[in-house]
Amino acid sequence: MILRILFDQNIPPVVCEFVRKQKPHWELRHVYDVGLQGATDQAIFEWAQSDLSIVVTYDEDFADFANVSGGLSRRRDSRASLANHHREHGNSPGALF
């Protein structure tokens, strides 16, 4: 299965380009690439669900919307949980790149 990532509009497109160069086998798109610039969180979330993509965003209330919509089964503190997981296992999120 190919990892698919959609970068939200608050992530600079240059970040998407940087990651594309680092991970050419991943399917990376920015909302601008798929015509979702200026779209609502709901529209972005629905597009990502239909494409089986992970959304990368700085928008903290995006996760709250996704939780309410039933799209994710995650705890509200998952950002902290992910950071703790990486710390406990000696990894940093940057290790992906």
Summary of the structure (lengths in Angstrom):
residues: 97
radius of gyration: 13.8
end to end distance: 18.8
largest distance: 39.0
contacts: 230
relative contact order: 0.17
helix: 46%
strand: 11%
